[in-house]
Amino acid sequence: MEGRRMKLMRVGPAGAERPVLHADGRHYDLSGLTPDIDGDFFASGGPDRVRAARDLPELDITGLRIGPPVARPGVVLCVGQNYAAHAAESGVAPPETPIVFYKAPNTVVGPYDEVLVPRGATATDWEVELAVVIGRRARYLESPAQSPAHIAGYLAANDVSERDFQLRDSGGQWSKGKSCETFQPLGPWLVTPDEIADVQDLGLRSWVNGEPRQDSRTGDMVFDVAYLIWHLSQYMVLDPGDVINTGTPQGVALSGRFPYLRPGDVVEVEVDGLGRQRVTMTAA
């Protein structure tokens, strides 16, 4: 597969996904190279093995579920208010240091799965985000210049949020409104860093029921990707397969400009080069 543009996927029923390579409009079964696309795959040089592989069996994925491109990560880390315009619509100044919170790893679902509106929820919101997958353990990096060597790839993400749980019922922390089941759709594929010319110049967009909501670029980040990975490594160890949500731009329901989500709504999010998701909101 050397020289081909590569997208890594996981295809099949939840909990039984098969690792797949999407290249040149075709799909190839990676089961002979790795049991899954997970932390072990990245830590052991999995992407390089895929590039070097020859005669991979072709796979027809027609009608099959597309799962999240990364198996359940050890941690999902999120960065809040990391777009200047989003901070402004939230009524706060851009942060002077990254705001970081955790999201439960079992929130991760596929890009076309149902997303459940929690019982008692009144303010469920969408957030298109660029997500980063760690490929090599990052611990006390010396500078942001070391960060790119620790990135396995990039994903489109939707950091679904329940604002009342997050802000009104939070007790000062955000995780109640972020860790509801199915609140982390990922995919449809993971793109390796060499496929992205400039990660700080990607468009991000979202739609609800076909109506535009967010439309921005990663250049509006307060803290760029390299800085975030370096910064986080000063406080915690980032392991292969970990996922980092890097923040959302303006255009969410929290702004007061749009209604919150209800069962039956269809949410789409897209990041340049990383594909487009389409999930349907369903009552828990």
Residue frames as qw, qx, qy, qz and C-alpha x, y, z in Angstrom:
[[0.000, 0.883, 0.469, 0.000, 0.00, 0.00, 0.00],
 [0.445, -0.416, 0.053, 0.791, 3.02, 2.26, -0.13],
 [0.097, -0.012, 0.357, 0.929, 2.27, 5.58, -1.75],
 [0.226, -0.534, -0.687, -0.438, -1.50, 5.20, -1.44],
 [0.282, -0.411, 0.220, -0.839, -3.65, 7.53, 0.58],
 [0.386, -0.146, -0.895, 0.168, -4.75, 5.63, 3.68],
 [0.497, -0.411, 0.138, -0.752, -7.80, 5.80, 5.88],
 [0.183, 0.046, -0.949, 0.254, -8.17, 3.35, 8.77],
 [0.609, -0.258, -0.134, -0.738, -11.64, 2.08, 9.69],
 [0.154, -0.039, 0.943, -0.293, -13.40, -0.49, 11.85],
 [0.547, 0.013, -0.400, -0.735, -16.40, -2.23, 10.32],
 [0.451, -0.152, -0.879, -0.032, -18.99, -4.56, 11.83],
 [0.539, -0.685, -0.442, -0.210, -21.32, -4.96, 14.82],
 [0.221, -0.810, 0.319, -0.440, -20.54, -3.04, 17.99],
 [0.661, -0.527, 0.515, -0.145, -17.93, -4.92, 19.96],
 [0.805, 0.036, 0.551, 0.218, -16.99, -7.12, 17.01],
 [0.395, 0.871, -0.119, -0.266, -15.59, -4.64, 14.50],
 [0.873, 0.122, 0.239, 0.408, -13.02, -5.70, 11.92],
 [0.235, -0.679, 0.219, 0.660, -9.98, -3.51, 11.11],
 [0.633, 0.612, 0.432, 0.196, -10.18, -2.16, 7.56],
 [0.301, -0.350, 0.265, 0.847, -8.04, -0.06, 5.25],
 [0.452, 0.796, 0.383, -0.120, -9.84, 2.36, 2.95],
 [0.297, -0.515, 0.426, 0.682, -7.55, 3.31, 0.07],
 [0.055, 0.184, -0.634, -0.749, -8.16, 4.46, -3.50],
 [0.623, 0.013, -0.159, -0.766, -11.89, 3.93, -3.12],
 [0.759, -0.022, -0.637, -0.132, -11.50, 0.29, -2.06],
 [0.613, -0.607, 0.331, -0.383, -11.61, -1.51, 1.27],
 [0.612, 0.332, -0.706, 0.127, -9.11, -4.10, 2.50],
 [0.832, -0.514, -0.177, -0.114, -9.30, -6.49, 5.43],
 [0.145, 0.715, -0.563, 0.389, -6.51, -5.89, 7.97],
 [0.853, -0.429, 0.121, -0.272, -7.39, -8.84, 10.21],
 [0.935, 0.141, -0.155, 0.287, -4.24, -10.67, 9.09],
 [0.401, 0.522, -0.299, 0.691, -2.09, -7.79, 10.34],
 [0.051, -0.186, 0.532, -0.824, -3.84, -6.83, 13.56],
 [0.087, -0.436, -0.888, 0.120, -6.84, -7.97, 15.62],
 [0.036, -0.884, -0.455, 0.103, -8.00, -4.36, 15.99],
 [0.312, 0.595, -0.046, 0.740, -7.11, -0.70, 15.58],
 [0.601, -0.769, -0.217, -0.021, -6.26, 0.18, 19.15],
 [0.275, -0.897, 0.345, 0.021, -3.44, 1.31, 21.41],
 [0.748, -0.270, 0.552, 0.252, -1.44, -1.86, 20.81],
 [0.681, 0.580, 0.351, 0.275, -1.74, -1.37, 17.04],
 [0.188, 0.956, -0.087, 0.210, -0.31, 2.15, 17.22],
 [0.491, -0.762, 0.421, 0.031, 2.36, 1.34, 19.83],
 [0.757, -0.146, 0.584, 0.256, 3.68, -1.53, 17.70],
 [0.065, -0.403, 0.525, 0.747, 4.03, 0.44, 14.47],
 [0.521, 0.419, 0.734, -0.120, 0.76, -0.72, 12.99],
 [0.436, 0.824, 0.070, -0.353, 0.38, 2.07, 10.41],
 [0.047, 0.666, -0.665, -0.335, 3.85, 1.29, 9.02],
 [0.390, -0.022, 0.918, 0.064, 2.93, -2.38, 8.72],
 [0.532, 0.638, 0.498, -0.246, -0.17, -1.45, 6.78],
 [0.287, 0.838, -0.260, -0.385, 1.83, 0.74, 4.41],
 [0.062, -0.515, 0.823, 0.232, 4.29, -2.08, 3.78],
 [0.632, 0.132, 0.736, -0.204, 1.62, -4.75, 3.27],
 [0.248, 0.272, -0.651, -0.664, 1.06, -6.35, -0.12],
 [0.410, -0.113, -0.828, -0.366, -1.89, -8.35, -1.48],
 [0.253, 0.067, 0.645, -0.718, -4.33, -7.48, 1.28],
 [0.105, 0.403, 0.891, 0.180, -7.70, -9.19, 0.74],
 [0.185, -0.212, -0.188, -0.941, -10.32, -6.82, -0.63],
 [0.014, 0.351, 0.831, -0.432, -13.53, -6.48, 1.39],
 [0.170, -0.484, -0.491, -0.705, -17.03, -5.46, 0.40],
 [0.078, -0.152, -0.637, 0.752, -18.45, -3.39, 3.26],
 [0.348, -0.253, -0.393, -0.813, -21.81, -2.71, 1.60],
 [0.675, -0.466, -0.405, -0.404, -24.54, -2.80, 4.23],
 [0.689, -0.207, -0.525, 0.455, -22.12, -3.20, 7.14],
 [0.344, -0.924, -0.157, 0.064, -22.08, -0.91, 10.16],
 [0.476, 0.575, -0.291, 0.599, -19.18, 1.56, 10.31],
 [0.659, -0.616, -0.341, 0.265, -17.79, 1.61, 13.84],
 [0.179, -0.955, 0.198, 0.130, -15.54, 4.16, 15.51],
 [0.670, 0.619, -0.391, 0.119, -12.08, 4.04, 13.85],
 [0.163, 0.460, -0.735, 0.471, -10.35, 3.47, 17.19],
 [0.618, -0.353, -0.702, 0.017, -11.28, 0.72, 19.64],
 [0.476, -0.838, -0.255, -0.075, -12.31, 1.90, 23.08],
 [0.370, 0.641, -0.367, 0.564, -9.57, 4.35, 24.09],
 [0.512, -0.198, -0.625, 0.555, -7.97, 4.39, 27.51],
 [0.096, -0.588, -0.366, 0.715, -9.10, 7.98, 27.92],
 [0.269, 0.698, 0.422, 0.513, -10.99, 10.67, 26.05],
 [0.322, -0.439, -0.210, 0.812, -9.57, 14.07, 26.94],
 [0.221, 0.790, 0.477, 0.315, -11.41, 17.23, 25.93],
 [0.322, -0.100, -0.091, 0.937, -10.38, 20.86, 25.69],
 [0.054, 0.784, 0.601, -0.150, -13.04, 23.46, 26.48],
 [0.084, 0.961, 0.118, -0.235, -13.53, 26.89, 24.93],
 [0.606, -0.314, 0.422, 0.596, -10.55, 26.42, 22.63],
 [0.340, 0.492, 0.469, 0.650, -11.97, 28.51, 19.78],
 [0.120, -0.086, -0.208, 0.967, -11.98, 32.26, 20.32],
 [0.376, -0.187, -0.322, -0.849, -15.40, 32.80, 18.73],
 [0.620, -0.363, -0.684, -0.127, -16.94, 29.94, 20.72],
 [0.391, -0.261, -0.534, 0.703, -15.61, 31.42, 23.97],
 [0.091, -0.015, -0.014, -0.996, -17.18, 34.73, 22.98],
 [0.531, -0.273, -0.494, -0.633, -20.60, 33.17, 22.25],
 [0.630, -0.349, -0.668, 0.187, -20.37, 31.43, 25.65],
 [0.273, -0.912, -0.114, -0.284, -19.90, 34.84, 27.27],
 [0.721, -0.604, 0.144, 0.309, -16.34, 34.33, 28.48],
 [0.140, 0.847, -0.462, -0.221, -12.88, 35.52, 27.52],
 [0.819, 0.336, -0.464, 0.031, -10.58, 33.05, 25.73],
 [0.840, -0.530, -0.022, 0.116, -8.84, 30.92, 28.39],
 [0.007, 0.877, -0.481, 0.012, -5.29, 31.77, 29.41],
 [0.139, -0.359, 0.923, 0.013, -4.47, 28.08, 29.86],
 [0.443, -0.060, -0.761, -0.471, -6.22, 25.03, 28.36],
 [0.646, -0.177, 0.381, -0.638, -9.45, 23.98, 30.09],
 [0.351, 0.210, -0.897, -0.167, -9.36, 20.19, 30.26],
 [0.697, -0.141, 0.422, -0.562, -12.03, 17.67, 31.21],
 [0.140, -0.145, 0.969, 0.141, -12.52, 13.94, 30.80],
 [0.735, 0.113, -0.157, -0.650, -15.19, 12.09, 28.89],
 [0.748, -0.194, 0.617, -0.151, -15.93, 8.44, 29.69],
 [0.031, -0.332, 0.810, 0.483, -14.37, 6.09, 27.10],
 [0.248, 0.302, 0.920, 0.029, -17.63, 4.13, 26.87],
 [0.335, 0.685, 0.221, -0.609, -19.28, 7.16, 25.25],
 [0.025, 0.442, -0.640, -0.628, -17.51, 6.29, 21.96],
 [0.696, 0.398, 0.571, -0.174, -19.80, 5.16, 19.13],
 [0.516, 0.175, 0.575, 0.610, -19.65, 5.02, 15.36],
 [0.039, -0.166, 0.161, 0.972, -20.28, 7.91, 12.96],
 [0.418, -0.163, -0.505, -0.737, -23.76, 6.73, 11.92],
 [0.293, -0.274, -0.876, 0.268, -24.97, 5.19, 15.19],
 [0.322, -0.794, -0.405, -0.320, -27.92, 6.47, 17.20],
 [0.223, 0.235, -0.471, 0.821, -27.12, 9.07, 19.87],
 [0.373, -0.567, -0.733, 0.036, -29.31, 8.89, 22.94],
 [0.163, -0.612, 0.075, -0.771, -30.91, 11.96, 24.47],
 [0.217, 0.029, -0.839, 0.498, -30.62, 11.27, 28.23],
 [0.331, -0.654, -0.678, -0.054, -33.64, 10.88, 30.47],
 [0.317, -0.807, -0.303, 0.396, -34.55, 14.26, 31.93],
 [0.438, -0.114, 0.260, 0.853, -32.42, 16.15, 29.39],
 [0.243, 0.862, 0.387, -0.221, -33.61, 19.54, 28.16],
 [0.117, 0.929, -0.244, -0.252, -30.45, 21.04, 26.64],
 [0.817, -0.073, 0.461, 0.337, -28.63, 18.47, 24.51],
 [0.192, 0.887, -0.218, -0.359, -26.12, 20.14, 22.19],
 [0.892, 0.360, 0.078, 0.261, -23.77, 19.30, 19.28],
 [0.217, -0.865, 0.347, 0.291, -20.06, 20.18, 18.95],
 [0.858, 0.476, -0.094, 0.166, -18.07, 19.39, 15.82],
 [0.416, -0.807, 0.396, 0.134, -14.42, 18.85, 16.74],
 [0.604, 0.546, -0.576, 0.074, -11.08, 17.77, 15.38],
 [0.842, -0.489, 0.213, -0.078, -9.98, 14.76, 17.44],
 [0.289, 0.683, -0.668, 0.058, -6.37, 13.61, 17.74],
 [0.976, -0.197, -0.081, -0.050, -5.32, 10.02, 18.39],
 [0.278, -0.779, 0.561, 0.024, -2.07, 9.43, 20.28],
 [0.885, 0.347, -0.306, -0.060, 0.32, 6.98, 18.59],
 [0.655, 0.215, -0.508, 0.516, 3.29, 7.03, 20.95],
 [0.523, -0.659, -0.448, 0.302, 3.47, 7.58, 24.70],
 [0.189, 0.693, -0.043, 0.694, 3.79, 11.29, 25.49],
 [0.661, -0.643, -0.303, 0.239, 5.26, 12.11, 28.90],
 [0.371, -0.779, 0.080, 0.500, 6.90, 15.43, 29.85],
 [0.650, 0.555, 0.254, 0.452, 7.56, 16.51, 26.28],
 [0.477, -0.297, -0.058, 0.825, 10.19, 19.23, 26.16],
 [0.125, 0.351, -0.112, -0.921, 8.38, 21.47, 23.69],
 [0.688, 0.468, 0.288, -0.474, 5.42, 21.56, 21.29],
 [0.393, 0.616, -0.584, -0.353, 7.89, 20.75, 18.51],
 [0.074, -0.220, 0.971, -0.053, 8.01, 17.16, 19.85],
 [0.594, 0.200, 0.499, -0.599, 4.23, 16.69, 19.69],
 [0.689, 0.425, -0.294, -0.508, 3.81, 15.67, 16.01],
 [0.322, 0.349, -0.880, -0.008, 5.95, 12.55, 16.54],
 [0.160, 0.040, 0.870, -0.465, 3.38, 11.35, 19.09],
 [0.590, 0.319, 0.148, -0.727, 0.29, 11.66, 16.85],
 [0.455, 0.087, 0.870, 0.167, -1.18, 8.55, 15.20],
 [0.090, 0.362, 0.661, 0.651, -3.82, 10.42, 13.26],
 [0.219, 0.085, 0.179, -0.955, -6.89, 12.61, 13.18],
 [0.019, 0.430, 0.900, 0.069, -10.64, 11.99, 13.35],
 [0.295, -0.423, -0.199, -0.834, -13.88, 13.89, 13.02],
 [0.228, -0.247, -0.830, 0.445, -15.69, 13.98, 16.36],
 [0.340, -0.614, -0.285, -0.653, -18.95, 15.22, 17.83],
 [0.202, 0.022, -0.706, 0.679, -18.56, 16.15, 21.49],
 [0.405, -0.575, -0.534, -0.470, -22.27, 15.81, 22.30],
 [0.150, 0.084, -0.558, 0.812, -23.14, 17.67, 25.49],
 [0.315, -0.703, -0.619, -0.151, -26.10, 18.02, 27.84],
 [0.184, 0.542, -0.179, 0.800, -25.78, 21.62, 29.00],
 [0.598, -0.643, 0.017, -0.479, -28.03, 21.43, 32.06],
 [0.942, -0.267, -0.105, 0.174, -26.10, 18.40, 33.32],
 [0.675, 0.310, -0.131, 0.657, -22.83, 20.13, 32.41],
 [0.141, 0.437, -0.143, 0.877, -23.50, 23.55, 33.92],
 [0.525, -0.527, -0.014, -0.669, -26.57, 23.55, 36.20],
 [0.916, -0.355, -0.003, -0.187, -26.20, 20.12, 37.82],
 [0.702, 0.501, -0.431, 0.263, -22.44, 19.87, 37.56],
 [0.739, -0.639, -0.058, 0.207, -21.21, 20.73, 41.03],
 [0.163, -0.865, 0.348, 0.323, -18.41, 22.63, 39.30],
 [0.348, -0.273, 0.798, 0.410, -17.27, 19.87, 36.92],
 [0.492, 0.369, -0.299, -0.730, -18.44, 19.23, 33.36],
 [0.034, 0.184, -0.963, -0.191, -18.32, 15.44, 33.12],
 [0.399, 0.342, 0.749, -0.404, -21.99, 14.82, 34.00],
 [0.518, 0.693, 0.138, -0.483, -22.99, 16.62, 30.84],
 [0.300, 0.662, -0.601, -0.334, -20.29, 15.06, 28.69],
 [0.052, -0.292, 0.955, -0.017, -20.23, 11.38, 29.68],
 [0.742, 0.196, 0.351, -0.537, -23.79, 10.32, 28.85],
 [0.663, 0.038, 0.716, 0.215, -23.95, 7.12, 26.81],
 [0.593, 0.534, 0.492, 0.348, -23.25, 7.48, 23.05],
 [0.001, -0.967, -0.095, 0.235, -22.04, 11.08, 23.48],
 [0.231, -0.682, 0.512, 0.468, -18.80, 10.60, 21.48],
 [0.840, 0.489, 0.235, 0.003, -19.39, 9.68, 17.82],
 [0.300, -0.633, 0.524, 0.484, -16.05, 9.22, 16.03],
 [0.522, 0.079, 0.742, 0.413, -15.15, 8.72, 12.40],
 [0.968, 0.107, 0.011, -0.229, -15.89, 7.53, 9.81],
 [0.895, 0.219, -0.180, 0.346, -12.14, 6.99, 9.49],
 [0.512, -0.745, 0.160, 0.396, -8.77, 7.85, 10.97],
 [0.618, 0.751, -0.078, 0.221, -6.36, 9.71, 8.71],
 [0.779, -0.256, -0.070, 0.568, -2.63, 9.50, 9.38],
 [0.181, -0.812, -0.030, 0.554, -0.76, 12.81, 9.85],
 [0.333, -0.226, 0.560, 0.724, 1.08, 12.58, 6.53],
 [0.191, 0.527, 0.734, 0.384, -2.27, 12.94, 4.75],
 [0.108, -0.923, -0.354, 0.109, -2.99, 16.36, 6.34],
 [0.513, 0.552, -0.032, 0.657, -1.03, 19.27, 4.89],
 [0.052, 0.322, -0.359, 0.874, -1.81, 21.69, 7.73],
 [0.310, -0.444, -0.828, 0.146, -3.86, 20.55, 10.69],
 [0.100, -0.516, -0.366, 0.768, -4.33, 24.20, 11.72],
 [0.258, 0.304, -0.275, -0.875, -6.10, 25.02, 8.46],
 [0.046, -0.226, -0.951, -0.205, -9.01, 22.57, 8.33],
 [0.420, -0.252, -0.156, -0.858, -12.66, 23.48, 7.91],
 [0.002, 0.188, 0.918, -0.349, -15.20, 22.22, 10.48],
 [0.402, -0.141, -0.272, -0.863, -18.93, 22.24, 9.86],
 [0.119, 0.206, 0.921, -0.308, -22.14, 20.96, 11.44],
 [0.392, -0.183, -0.422, -0.797, -25.80, 20.72, 10.45],
 [0.274, 0.161, 0.815, -0.485, -29.02, 19.90, 12.31],
 [0.524, 0.554, 0.616, -0.199, -31.85, 18.54, 10.17],
 [0.589, 0.498, 0.395, 0.499, -29.98, 19.82, 7.12],
 [0.010, 0.978, 0.085, 0.188, -29.68, 23.38, 8.43],
 [0.573, 0.423, -0.380, 0.590, -26.14, 24.82, 8.83],
 [0.595, -0.779, -0.181, 0.077, -24.93, 25.42, 12.35],
 [0.497, -0.700, 0.294, 0.421, -21.13, 25.61, 12.66],
 [0.736, 0.599, 0.090, 0.303, -18.70, 26.69, 9.94],
 [0.272, -0.912, 0.296, 0.084, -15.19, 27.57, 11.04],
 [0.729, 0.494, -0.428, 0.201, -11.53, 26.59, 10.68],
 [0.832, -0.363, -0.262, 0.329, -9.01, 25.08, 13.07],
 [0.431, 0.374, -0.131, 0.811, -6.96, 28.27, 12.70],
 [0.343, -0.686, -0.036, -0.641, -9.34, 29.87, 15.24],
 [0.803, -0.348, -0.432, 0.217, -8.00, 27.57, 17.99],
 [0.306, -0.921, 0.193, -0.144, -6.70, 29.42, 21.02],
 [0.442, -0.559, 0.694, 0.096, -4.16, 26.62, 21.64],
 [0.633, 0.438, -0.505, -0.390, -3.04, 24.63, 18.62],
 [0.966, -0.063, -0.216, -0.124, -2.74, 20.85, 18.45],
 [0.667, 0.314, -0.478, 0.477, 1.02, 20.72, 19.08],
 [0.098, -0.472, 0.428, -0.764, 0.72, 23.00, 22.11],
 [0.783, -0.325, 0.034, -0.530, -2.15, 20.96, 23.57],
 [0.942, 0.010, -0.323, 0.087, -0.26, 17.66, 23.43],
 [0.443, 0.364, -0.477, 0.666, 2.86, 19.23, 24.94],
 [0.327, -0.459, 0.274, -0.779, 0.79, 20.94, 27.64],
 [0.883, -0.262, -0.085, -0.380, -1.16, 17.83, 28.57],
 [0.846, 0.152, -0.439, 0.262, 2.04, 15.78, 28.77],
 [0.134, 0.473, -0.491, 0.719, 3.21, 18.01, 31.64],
 [0.530, -0.289, 0.356, -0.713, 0.28, 16.84, 33.77],
 [0.866, 0.021, 0.412, -0.284, -0.51, 13.30, 32.63],
 [0.286, -0.265, 0.822, 0.415, 0.79, 10.47, 30.48],
 [0.685, 0.436, -0.067, -0.580, -0.83, 10.16, 27.07],
 [0.546, -0.169, 0.811, 0.125, -0.84, 6.56, 25.85],
 [0.096, 0.093, -0.744, -0.655, -1.25, 5.14, 22.34],
 [0.165, -0.432, -0.851, -0.248, -4.90, 5.01, 21.36],
 [0.086, -0.570, -0.485, 0.658, -5.93, 7.86, 23.66],
 [0.217, 0.654, 0.509, 0.516, -8.24, 10.42, 22.03],
 [0.187, -0.388, -0.239, 0.870, -8.11, 14.20, 22.47],
 [0.203, 0.807, 0.517, 0.201, -11.03, 16.43, 21.48],
 [0.467, 0.015, -0.029, 0.884, -9.47, 19.78, 20.63],
 [0.074, 0.434, 0.299, -0.846, -12.49, 22.04, 21.09],
 [0.329, 0.600, 0.700, 0.203, -15.47, 23.28, 19.08],
 [0.144, 0.142, 0.164, 0.965, -16.06, 26.51, 17.14],
 [0.314, 0.203, 0.308, -0.874, -19.02, 28.88, 17.44],
 [0.502, 0.045, -0.522, -0.688, -22.52, 27.89, 16.36],
 [0.235, -0.154, -0.944, 0.175, -23.79, 25.58, 19.12],
 [0.341, -0.669, -0.576, -0.324, -27.20, 25.72, 20.79],
 [0.512, -0.503, -0.390, 0.577, -25.62, 27.08, 23.98],
 [0.227, 0.082, 0.142, 0.960, -25.25, 30.36, 22.10],
 [0.247, 0.498, 0.507, -0.658, -29.02, 30.88, 22.30],
 [0.282, 0.405, -0.396, -0.774, -29.27, 31.17, 18.51],
 [0.524, 0.078, -0.749, -0.399, -30.58, 27.64, 17.93],
 [0.817, -0.360, 0.071, -0.445, -32.90, 25.18, 19.69],
 [0.335, -0.443, 0.827, -0.092, -31.43, 22.24, 21.57],
 [0.324, 0.151, -0.861, -0.362, -31.66, 18.73, 20.18],
 [0.716, -0.048, 0.368, -0.591, -34.70, 16.51, 20.49],
 [0.559, 0.012, 0.823, 0.099, -35.34, 12.85, 19.62],
 [0.612, 0.641, 0.462, 0.029, -35.70, 12.53, 15.87],
 [0.137, 0.930, -0.234, -0.248, -33.22, 15.28, 15.02],
 [0.903, 0.248, 0.078, 0.343, -30.42, 14.41, 12.61],
 [0.247, -0.896, 0.260, 0.260, -26.98, 15.84, 13.34],
 [0.850, 0.404, 0.019, 0.338, -24.17, 15.89, 10.80],
 [0.305, -0.866, 0.274, 0.286, -20.59, 16.99, 11.43],
 [0.829, 0.477, 0.054, 0.285, -17.68, 17.19, 9.02],
 [0.362, -0.778, 0.312, 0.408, -13.97, 18.03, 9.12],
 [0.527, 0.726, -0.360, -0.256, -11.98, 18.58, 5.93],
 [0.410, 0.492, -0.768, -0.003, -10.34, 15.33, 4.83],
 [0.113, -0.175, 0.881, -0.425, -11.73, 13.38, 7.80],
 [0.175, -0.312, -0.897, -0.261, -15.19, 12.53, 6.52],
 [0.393, -0.277, -0.021, -0.877, -18.74, 13.31, 7.55],
 [0.021, 0.143, 0.924, -0.354, -20.90, 11.82, 10.29],
 [0.463, -0.258, -0.301, -0.793, -24.67, 11.54, 10.37],
 [0.135, -0.123, -0.904, 0.388, -26.38, 10.50, 13.61],
 [0.418, -0.524, -0.451, -0.590, -30.02, 10.42, 14.63],
 [0.156, -0.280, 0.590, -0.741, -31.02, 11.53, 18.12],
 [0.608, -0.286, -0.688, -0.274, -33.13, 8.95, 19.95],
 [0.544, -0.643, 0.183, -0.506, -34.69, 8.98, 23.42],
 [0.118, 0.363, -0.881, 0.281, -32.74, 6.97, 25.97]]
